[in-house]
Amino acid sequence: MSALRRPMVVRALAALPHPQQDPRLSLNLLGLSFDHPVGLAAGLDKHGAAAPAWAALGFAFAEMGTVTPRPQPGNPRPRLFRLQHDHAIINRFGFNSVGGPGVAANLAASLPLPIRVGVNLGKNKTTPNEQAADDYLRALEVLHPYADYVVINVSSPNTAGLRDLQESRALRALVEQVVRRAGELTTRKTIAVLVKFSPDAEAGDLLSSVDAALEGGVKGLVATNTTVGRSGLTSSTHAAEAGGLSGRPLRALANDVCRALYRHVGSTVPIVGVGGIFSAADAYERVRAGASLLQLYTALIYEGPGVVTRIVQGLSRRLAADGFSHLSEVVGIDVR
């Protein structure tokens, strides 16, 4: 990650082929404009250190974090495992973070920020769930000047007890406090608050949590986080490691969750689709399943820096081939 902060590296990335701007892919969501729907998922730039590099790679937005209010080391190493045959990753980082002030300093060093920035918020490991809201609020207070939107992360499998905060009653109380504070802090701009959901929740529990989040005031849903399941793996190397699985084996499950959410909420709030998107075909499928925005992480690791351009150009070709004039016409078309 430190290499991505070097101006020479950023210039080299910016010299790579980039997609021409296609107005059919431009979006206005969450009170923001996006040149196209493809962004960087949380988890890769945990410290907000490489915003210029993500812009140079052609992403339309980048989600930083997860950020905890206080610095913490995360779980012991080793905590990242590549399952190369499956194009997958298992991680159990456990919210390793330089803390809210550290991330704020890194983002400030990149001002003016060259890309739309989301900030993914989490709680410290030692903070009991009963006091979790204080952590999310403290992180928000430090980072809101640099955030175009924020995401409440209650779905990582790598912090003990965190997913209990996704339970509907707990989630509504948490969301209400974060939404209220975001409104108080942002007098010159509105920062949308989103929630990131687990793909492992039972369907009924998931939809109850979504309803609670909407009632609390969220403006978008992120589907999904990593999974503790191991379905679809073909290699045994590292498969038994604890942690969250991302990459190609997550694609079908993430599509299913996206469809379920879109079927439930329709177009009332945008869905950010993440999990197993490696190609333009994957991206188009996720949009048809209900996602308005898309995020990549594992695909960037396996497919390299050209993956953003290939996906964006491929989406343009698919719109043309299917006779659509804008990407918004495709959102949820397989679910409606």
Secondary structure, DSSP 8 states (H G I E B T S, - for coil): -GGGGSHHHHHHHHTS------TTT-EEETTEEESSSEEE-TTSSTTS--HHHHHHTT-SEEEEEEE-SS-B--S-S--EEEEGGGTEEEE-----B--HHHHHHHHHHT-S-SSEEEEEE---TTS-GGGHHHHHHHHHHHHGGG-SEEEEE---TTSTTGGGGGSHHHHHHHHHHHHHHHHHH-SSS--EEEEEE-SSS-HHHHHHHHHHHHHHT--EEEE---BS--TT----TTTTS-SEEEEGGGHHHHHHHHHHHHHHHTTSS-EEEESS--SHHHHHHHHHTT-SEEEESHHHHHH-TTHHHHHHHHHHHHHHHHT-SSGGGTTTTTT-
